[in-house]
């Protein structure tokens, strides 16, 4: 089962990196507010990250701040399309469904839904 991580990252401004393992890299989104099941979160698709970041905490090379782990675990792909990704997260903190959606204007949002 593939792994995920949500990292608190303080550079270039406070945000959360949401990483989904996909083969030999992690698809990654920058979440502009802390993950929560109570709201839709603005997100930005950023460059894929190395698998190392699924377990890493500490300084990021090149003076790019620090990361610490908010949550991590395994996930199940439910839907994987260019403009919509749905996964079921099995983490220590989040045991929820998550949807990443790209809108017509190109902006992404993330939602975290309680399991029913």
C-alpha positions in Angstrom: 0.0 0.0 0.0 1.4 3.4 -0.9 2.3 5.9 1.8 1.4 9.6 2.5 2.8 12.3 4.7 1.6 15.8 5.7 4.5 18.0 6.7 4.5 21.3 8.4 7.0 23.5 6.5 8.1 27.0 7.5 9.6 28.2 4.2 9.0 30.5 2.3 6.0 31.0 4.5 4.2 28.6 6.9 2.3 25.9 5.0 1.7 22.1 4.9 3.1 19.8 2.3 0.8 16.9 1.3 2.7 14.1 -0.3 1.3 11.0 -2.0 3.7 8.2 -2.9 3.4 7.4 -6.6 6.1 5.0 -7.9 9.6 6.4 -7.2 8.5 9.9 -6.1 5.7 11.7 -4.2 3.1 13.9 -5.9 3.1 17.0 -3.7 0.7 19.8 -3.0 1.3 22.9 -0.8 -1.7 23.4 1.5 -2.2 27.0 2.5 -3.9 26.2 5.8 -3.7 23.3 8.2 -5.6 20.2 7.1 -9.0 20.0 8.7 -12.3 18.2 8.1 -14.2 21.5 8.5 -13.2 23.5 5.5 -11.9 23.5 1.9 -8.2 24.3 1.7 -6.5 26.3 -1.1 -3.7 24.2 -2.5 -0.9 24.5 -5.0 0.5 21.6 -7.0 4.3 21.8 -6.6 7.2 19.7 -7.8 7.3 16.0 -6.9 9.3 15.2 -3.8 11.7 12.4 -3.1 10.4 9.4 -1.1 12.8 10.4 1.7 10.3 13.1 2.7 7.7 10.5 3.7 9.8 9.9 6.9 12.0 13.0 7.1 11.9 15.7 9.7 14.5 18.5 10.0 16.2 21.1 7.9 15.6 21.2 4.1 18.7 21.7 2.0 19.5 25.0 0.3 18.3 27.1 3.3 14.6 26.2 2.6 13.5 26.0 6.2 12.5 23.1 8.4 9.8 20.3 8.1 8.1 18.4 10.8 5.6 15.6 10.4 2.0 16.4 11.1 0.7 12.9 10.0 1.6 10.0 7.8 0.6 6.5 7.1 -0.8 4.5 4.2 -3.5 5.4 1.7 -5.7 3.9 -1.0 -6.2 5.4 -4.4 -9.9 5.8 -5.1 -9.8 8.1 -8.2 -6.8 9.4 -10.1 -7.5 11.8 -12.9 -5.7 14.9 -14.2 -8.1 17.3 -12.4 -9.4 15.2 -9.5 -7.6 12.8 -7.1 -9.4 11.0 -4.3 -7.7 8.9 -1.7 -8.5 7.2 1.6 -6.0 8.1 4.3 -5.0 5.7 7.1 -2.8 7.9 9.2 -2.2 8.2 12.9 -4.1 11.5 13.0 -6.2 11.5 9.8 -8.4 8.5 9.0 -10.4 10.3 6.3 -11.1 10.6 2.6 -9.2 13.4 0.9 -10.0 15.0 -2.4 -7.6 17.2 -4.4 -9.4 19.1 -7.2 -8.2 21.3 -9.9 -10.8 23.9 -10.9 -11.3 25.6 -14.3 -9.2 28.5 -13.3 -6.3 26.1 -12.7 -6.3 26.5 -8.9 -6.4 23.5 -6.7 -8.3 22.8 -3.5 -8.0 20.0 -0.9 -10.8 18.6 1.3 -10.6 16.1 4.1 -13.9 14.2 4.7 -14.8 12.0 7.7 -15.4 8.4 6.8 -19.1 7.5 6.7 
